[in-house]
Each structure stands twice: as C-alpha cells, then as structure tokens.
C-alpha cells in the first residue's frame, strides 16, 4: 500500500512540476524570440544577444526541466517496485496453491 500511495503523491507532484516547466519554457522561448528579432547584426550575433539577455530565464527553465526528469525517474522506480511486488505476490500465490 505504501508504494501505491507514494506513486499517487509522486504523480501529483510530477503534474505540478511539468506544468511549471512548461510555463517557464514558454516564457523563455517567447522572450528569446523577442530579443532575437529586436537585435541587430548577423545571425550569430542575434543568437548570442538573446542568449545573453535571457541567461537567468534559461537557467530557471533548465532547472525546472531537470526537476521534471528527476521526478519521472522517481515514478519509474516506484512502478518497477510495484511490478516486483506483483511478481512476488504471484509467486507466493502459486506456491501456496489454490
């Protein structure tokens, strides 16, 4: 039961993290495009300028993205543990018999 409860709470936390990461990605990409289009110079200069201006925003987005990946791994680990318990349960049922 502990694993099932953990899976449920981690799934809810994952939802919040994924939503936060999506918002930060959207803000970053929109702002980056705005800075790129307003900059002058070659393509590389425009890209560099947009990267420079939005370094903090990109950092926030990358951190949010990393939290989503970490939470996804936690969910996979819980699912694997639940599957292992199902296998053990099936083996015990088989050994005990009908």
Phi, psi and omega in degrees: 000324180302316181295320180294316179296319178297318179300317180296313181292323178292326178294318177296319178294322178299318180301315179295317180296319180295320178295316178298316180296320180296319178296316181293323177295317180298314178299316181297311183294321178295316179293322180297315180298319179298313179295319180298314183290333180272348181281158177248154176118194181288173179301314180298319179295319178296316179298316179297319180296314180297318177298317180297312183295331186246025182301317180293319179295320178295320179299314178300317179296315181296323177294317178297320178297320179294322178296321177297316180296319179295318180293324177298319178296321177298317179297318178298321179296317178296318179298320178297318179296319178296317177298320178296320178294323177298317180297314178299317180299316179297320179295319180294317178302317180296318182291325180287325178089176183288000000 
